């Protein structure tokens, strides 16, 4: 039975051991260092490839947050955001449902949502030192 010497002798073999400790696959090590597969396997026999860390999924924004991120730049422009523009954004983000009894679309956002977005825009504008122009609500 033949035994392969597992002592690294060249710079490429030392590099192969380091790459394996970093978690690189044997195939990728071979392509980078040009050391044969059998030699890499012999050199890295006792080295356990580290597990990949948990990758977090990107944070999924809720309709309120998406609507605010779209409305705030409009509120900061010199002319500000008009009520119809804000409602259009909310309609797109919150969607709507068809009300068969009335024959109209019902929006899935409330007047409270509009007030919360306007309040958050005012607060953020103060924090950033900008001016948020929001169309005032007309009392009925």
C-alpha positions in Angstrom: 0.0 0.0 0.0 1.5 3.3 -1.0 1.4 6.4 1.2 1.5 9.9 -0.2 3.7 12.3 1.7 1.4 14.9 3.3 4.0 17.5 4.0 3.7 20.6 1.8 6.9 21.3 -0.1 5.9 24.2 -2.4 4.3 27.6 -2.1 1.3 26.3 -4.0 0.8 23.4 -1.6 0.9 25.8 1.4 -1.6 28.0 -0.4 -3.9 25.0 -1.0 -3.9 24.2 2.7 -4.8 27.8 3.6 -7.6 27.9 1.0 -9.1 24.7 2.4 -9.0 26.2 5.9 -10.9 29.2 4.5 -13.6 26.8 3.2 -12.8 26.6 -0.5 -13.7 23.4 -2.4 -11.0 21.1 -3.7 -12.0 21.7 -7.3 -11.6 25.5 -6.8 -8.3 25.0 -5.0 -7.0 22.9 -7.9 -8.1 25.6 -10.4 -6.3 28.3 -8.4 -3.1 26.6 -7.4 -2.8 24.0 -10.2 -2.0 21.3 -7.6 -3.5 17.9 -8.5 -6.6 16.7 -6.8 -5.0 13.7 -5.1 -2.2 15.9 -3.7 -4.7 18.4 -2.3 -6.7 15.7 -0.7 -3.6 14.2 0.9 -2.5 17.6 2.2 -5.9 18.6 3.5 -7.0 15.2 4.8 -7.3 16.2 8.4 -8.7 19.7 7.7 -12.4 20.0 8.0 -14.0 22.4 5.6 -15.8 25.1 7.8 -19.6 25.3 7.5 -21.0 28.3 5.8 -22.5 30.9 8.1 -26.2 31.5 8.1 -27.1 34.0 5.5 -29.9 36.3 6.5 -32.6 37.0 4.0 -33.0 40.6 3.1 -35.5 42.5 5.2 -38.9 42.5 3.5 -40.5 45.9 3.8 -44.1 46.2 4.7 -46.5 48.3 2.6 -46.3 51.2 5.0 -42.5 51.3 4.8 -42.4 51.0 1.0 -45.0 53.7 0.7 -43.1 56.0 3.0 -39.8 55.5 1.1 -41.6 56.4 -2.1 -43.5 59.4 -0.7 -40.7 61.0 1.3 -38.6 62.2 -1.7 -41.7 63.7 -3.2 -42.5 65.5 0.0 -39.0 67.0 0.1 -39.2 68.6 -3.4 -40.0 72.3 -3.5 -43.6 71.8 -4.6 -44.1 69.0 -2.0 -46.3 66.0 -2.4 -49.9 66.4 -3.4 -52.7 64.4 -1.8 -53.5 62.5 -5.0 -49.8 61.5 -5.4 -49.7 60.1 -1.8 -53.0 58.2 -2.3 -51.8 56.8 -5.6 -48.6 55.5 -3.9 -50.7 54.0 -1.1 -53.1 52.4 -3.6 -50.2 50.8 -5.4 -48.5 49.5 -2.2 -51.6 48.4 -0.2 -53.5 47.2 -3.3 -57.3 47.3 -3.4 -60.2 44.9 -3.5 -63.3 45.0 -5.7 -66.4 45.6 -3.7 -69.2 43.8 -5.6 -72.0 45.4 -3.6 -71.0 49.0 -4.5 -69.2 48.3 -7.8 -66.1 50.2 -6.7 -62.6 49.4 -5.6 -62.0 49.6 -1.8 -58.5 50.6 -0.8 -56.7 48.5 1.8 -55.3 51.6 3.6 -57.0 53.9 6.1 -57.0 57.6 6.8 -54.8 56.7 9.8 -52.2 55.4 7.4 -52.1 58.7 5.6 -51.7 60.6 8.9 -48.9 58.2 10.0 -47.0 58.7 6.8 -47.3 62.5 7.0 -46.2 62.5 10.6 -43.2 60.2 9.9 -42.3 62.5 6.9 -42.4 65.6 9.1 -40.3 63.9 11.8 -37.7 62.6 9.3 -37.5 66.0 7.6 -36.7 67.6 10.9 -34.0 65.0 11.6 -32.4 65.4 8.2 -32.7 69.2 8.3 -34.9 69.3 5.2 -38.4 70.7 4.6 -41.2 68.3 3.8 -44.2 70.0 2.2 -47.3 67.9 2.7 -50.7 69.0 1.4 -53.0 69.8 4.3 -56.1 67.9 4.9 -59.3 69.8 4.5 -61.7 69.3 7.4 -65.2 68.3 6.2 
